[in-house]
């Protein structure tokens, strides 16, 4: 177990100043303390803000994961809201955000337009690659339990109440976000377990500067290296400083693991698949018969 230097922050950035930073990419002027070694930072009330564990993931599971996570680089997302760091725009009467190299893997809870629990598209089509990441996920879980046992216990208690079909690899995580070489704007995470913790691991290649994970409200930052891990309260404001690539192969991959709160209410995978089938049928005066697999419903006219 790494020996941690502990510190407690005493003051925070005033709310009026924080409101100006939301959705913005941070600068080196947005922090006073940069963590450089194993550290635990507490908020004034004693709650943990972030635990920094340098080099703790340097090993086979971490190395094996790199080409898989790298392969997600070209999957973009324009729904990252403030985390995109690039503002918003409207198209077809819908608000969109800057497209960034960010993808979600694992399992997702229902949306209004998709009223069923499901695995993400990449996860479903790359099941073997996804399962090869399980040893890494378990390593991160073990570190989580060792360094923040109270938060881990709260998350495990929720995981134990959840249908195991939605818990990834038997861990306390349901979902992962993979970001590649872009600085997130200032945001707080939503939809994940308040009493749990987010675990963020990093892979670095080539040369770049910046990209420091920063908690601007508390003015604390960390420049994550390859194999580093942070355990963090993602419901506190956080984002990255400007990232500047200095070589053609420059790359910073971050993998964030967490528990999606509403997955507690998911039924079994089989039952949720039936909900998906039902949702995709369009009776509208006809009887819809599912064609099987992921094909389209076959509509058979009915007599009236």
C-alpha positions in Angstrom: 0.0 0.0 0.0 1.4 3.4 -0.9 2.0 5.8 1.9 -0.2 8.8 1.3 0.5 12.5 2.2 -2.8 13.8 3.5 -4.0 17.4 3.2 -7.2 19.2 3.9 -8.4 22.2 1.9 -9.8 25.0 4.0 -11.3 27.5 1.5 -12.9 27.2 -1.9 -13.5 29.4 -5.0 -16.6 31.6 -4.6 -19.7 30.4 -6.4 -19.8 33.6 -8.6 -16.3 32.8 -9.9 -17.1 29.1 -10.4 -20.2 29.9 -12.5 -17.9 31.6 -15.0 -15.7 28.5 -15.3 -18.5 25.9 -16.0 -18.0 24.3 -19.4 -14.7 26.0 -19.9 -11.3 24.4 -20.3 -9.1 25.4 -17.4 -5.6 27.0 -17.3 -2.6 26.8 -15.1 -4.0 29.8 -13.1 -6.9 27.7 -11.9 -5.0 25.8 -9.2 -2.6 26.5 -6.4 -1.6 22.9 -5.5 -0.4 20.2 -7.9 -0.2 16.7 -6.5 3.1 15.0 -7.4 3.2 11.9 -5.2 0.7 9.6 -3.4 -1.8 11.9 -1.8 -5.2 12.1 -0.2 -7.0 15.4 -0.3 -9.9 16.0 2.1 -12.6 18.7 1.9 -13.2 21.0 4.9 -15.8 18.6 6.3 -13.5 15.6 6.1 -15.0 14.0 3.0 -12.4 12.7 0.6 -12.1 14.8 -2.6 -9.4 12.9 -4.4 -6.8 10.1 -3.8 -3.8 10.1 -6.2 -2.0 6.8 -6.7 0.9 7.3 -9.1 2.1 4.3 -11.1 -0.2 1.8 -9.3 -1.6 0.3 -12.5 1.7 -0.3 -14.3 1.4 -4.0 -15.2 0.1 -6.6 -17.6 -3.6 -5.8 -17.2 -2.9 -2.1 -17.8 -0.7 -2.8 -20.9 -3.2 -5.2 -22.4 -6.0 -2.6 -22.1 -4.2 0.0 -24.2 -4.8 -1.2 -27.7 -8.5 -1.9 -26.9 -9.0 1.6 -25.5 -7.0 3.2 -28.3 -9.3 1.5 -30.8 -12.2 3.6 -29.5 -10.4 6.8 -30.5 -12.5 7.6 -33.5 -15.9 7.1 -31.7 -17.1 10.6 -31.1 -19.8 12.0 -28.9 -21.7 15.3 -29.0 -23.7 14.8 -25.8 -21.0 15.5 -23.2 -22.5 18.9 -22.3 -20.2 21.0 -20.2 -17.5 18.2 -20.3 -17.1 18.8 -24.0 -15.4 22.1 -23.3 -16.5 23.5 -26.6 -19.8 25.2 -26.1 -23.2 24.2 -27.6 -25.2 24.7 -30.8 -28.7 23.9 -32.0 -29.6 21.7 -35.0 -33.0 20.4 -35.9 -34.3 22.0 -32.7 -32.0 20.0 -30.6 -29.1 21.3 -28.5 -25.8 19.7 -29.4 -22.3 20.0 -27.9 -18.9 19.9 -29.4 -18.0 16.5 -30.8 -15.2 14.9 -28.7 -13.4 11.6 -28.7 -15.4 10.1 -25.9 -17.3 6.8 -25.7 -19.3 4.8 -23.1 -18.8 1.1 -22.6 -20.5 -1.3 -20.3 -24.1 -0.9 -19.4 -26.6 2.0 -19.5 -29.9 2.7 -17.7 -33.1 3.7 -19.5 -33.6 7.0 -21.4 -36.9 8.5 -22.3 -36.4 7.5 -26.0 -34.9 4.2 -25.1 -36.9 2.9 -22.1 -34.9 -0.2 -21.3 -31.5 -1.1 -19.8 -28.9 -2.2 -22.3 -25.2 -2.7 -23.0 -23.7 0.0 -25.2 -23.3 -0.7 -29.0 -19.5 -1.1 -28.9 -19.8 -3.5 -25.9 -22.3 -5.7 -27.6 -20.3 -5.9 -30.8 -16.9 -6.4 -29.1 -17.8 -8.7 -26.3 -14.5 -10.6 -26.3 -12.4 -7.5 -26.3 -14.6 -6.0 -23.5 -14.3 -9.2 -21.3 -10.5 -9.0 -21.7 -10.6 -5.7 -19.8 -12.2 -7.4 -16.7 -8.8 -8.2 -15.0 -8.0 -4.4 -15.2 -11.4 -3.6 -13.8 -10.9 -6.0 -10.9 -7.5 -4.6 -10.2 -9.0 -1.1 -10.0 -11.8 -2.4 -7.7 -9.3 -4.0 -5.3 -7.4 -0.6 -5.1 -10.7 1.2 -4.5 -11.5 -1.1 -1.6 -8.0 -0.8 -0.1 -7.7 3.0 -0.3 -11.3 4.1 0.3 -13.1 1.3 2.1 -16.1 3.3 3.2 -17.0 4.6 -0.2 -16.3 1.1 -1.6 -18.7 -0.5 1.0 -21.5 1.9 0.0 -21.0 1.1 -3.7 -20.8 -2.6 -3.1 -24.0 -2.5 -1.0 -25.8 -1.0 -4.0 -24.1 -3.5 -6.4 -25.3 -6.4 -4.3 -28.9 -5.2 -4.7 -28.5 -4.9 -8.5 -29.3 -7.7 -11.0 -25.8 -9.2 -11.6 -26.5 -9.1 -15.4 -25.6 -5.4 -15.2 -22.5 -5.5 -13.0 -19.4 -5.7 -15.2 -17.2 -8.7 -14.6 -18.5 -9.2 -11.1 -17.2 -5.8 -10.0 -19.0 -2.8 -8.4 -19.0 -1.0 -11.7 -21.7 -0.9 -14.3 -20.3 1.6 -16.8 -17.0 3.1 -18.1 -16.3 6.3 -20.1 -13.2 6.4 -22.3 -11.8 9.8 -23.3 -9.0 10.3 -25.8 -6.7 13.3 -25.9 -9.1 16.2 -25.2 -9.4 18.4 -22.2 -12.8 18.2 -20.5 -14.6 21.5 -19.6 -15.5 22.1 -16.0 -18.4 19.9 -15.0 -19.8 17.6 -12.4 -20.9 14.1 -13.2 -24.5 13.1 -13.0 -26.3 9.8 -12.9 -23.7 7.9 -11.0 -23.9 6.9 -7.3 -23.6 9.9 -4.9 -22.2 7.8 -2.1 -19.8 5.9 -4.4 -16.7 7.0 -6.1 -15.3 7.4 -9.7 -12.0 5.7 -10.5 -10.0 7.3 -13.3 -7.0 5.6 -14.9 -4.7 7.1 -17.5 -2.5 5.9 -20.5 0.0 8.2 -22.0 1.9 8.0 -25.3 4.1 10.5 -27.1 4.6 14.0 -25.9 2.1 16.6 -24.8 1.8 19.3 -22.2 -1.2 20.2 -20.0 -4.3 18.2 -19.6 -4.0 18.3 -15.8 -7.0 17.0 -14.0 -8.1 19.9 -11.8 -10.7 20.6 -9.1 -11.1 24.4 -9.6 -13.4 25.0 -6.6 -10.7 23.6 -4.3 -7.7 24.7 -6.6 -6.1 21.3 -6.6 -4.6 19.6 -9.7 -2.8 16.5 -10.7 -0.8 15.7 -13.9 -1.6 12.1 -14.4 1.1 9.9 -15.9 0.9 6.5 -17.6 -0.4 3.9 -15.1 -1.6 6.5 -12.6 -5.0 6.2 -10.9 -7.2 8.6 -9.0 -10.2 7.8 -6.9 -12.4 10.9 -6.9 -15.6 12.6 -5.9 -16.9 13.3 -9.4 -19.8 15.3 -8.0 -17.3 18.1 -7.3 -16.4 20.5 -10.1 -13.6 19.1 -12.2 -12.1 19.5 -15.6 -8.7 19.6 -17.4 -6.3 22.3 -18.3 -5.5 23.0 -21.9 -3.8 20.1 -23.6 -1.2 20.8 -26.3 0.2 17.9 -28.4 4.0 18.1 -29.0 4.5 14.9 -31.1 2.4 13.1 -33.8 1.8 10.1 -31.6 0.7 12.2 -28.5 -2.2 10.5 -26.7 -3.8 10.7 -23.3 -6.5 8.1 -22.7 -8.5 8.3 -19.5 -10.8 5.5 -18.4 -13.4 6.3 -15.8 -15.3 3.5 -14.0 -18.5 4.1 -12.0 -22.0 2.8 -11.0 -25.0 4.2 -12.8 -27.7 4.8 -10.1 -30.8 3.9 -12.0 -29.4 0.5 -13.0 -30.6 -0.6 -9.6 -34.1 -0.8 -11.1 -33.1 -2.9 -14.2 -34.6 -6.3 -14.5 -32.6 -9.2 -15.9 -30.9 -8.9 -19.3 -33.5 -11.2 -20.8 -36.4 -9.1 -19.5 -34.8 -5.8 -20.6 -34.3 -7.3 -24.1 -38.0 -8.0 -24.2 -38.7 -4.4 -23.3 -36.4 -3.3 -26.1 -38.3 -5.5 -28.6 -41.6 -4.1 -27.4 -40.4 -0.6 -27.6 -39.2 -1.0 -31.2 -42.6 -2.4 -32.4 -44.9 0.1 -34.0 -48.4 -1.3 -34.0 -50.2 1.8 -35.4 -53.2 -0.1 -36.7 -51.1 -3.2 -37.5 -49.7 -6.1 -35.5 -46.0 -5.9 -35.3 -44.0 -9.2 -35.2 -40.3 -9.1 -34.3 -38.2 -10.5 -37.1 -35.6 -11.8 -34.7 -32.1 -10.7 -33.6 -31.6 -7.0 -34.2 -33.7 -6.9 -37.4 -36.7 -4.7 -38.0 -40.2 -5.6 -37.0 -42.3 -7.3 -39.7 -45.7 -5.7 -39.8 -48.7 -7.9 -40.6 -52.0 -6.2 -41.5 -54.9 -7.1 -39.2 -58.5 -7.5 -40.0 -60.9 -4.9 -38.5 
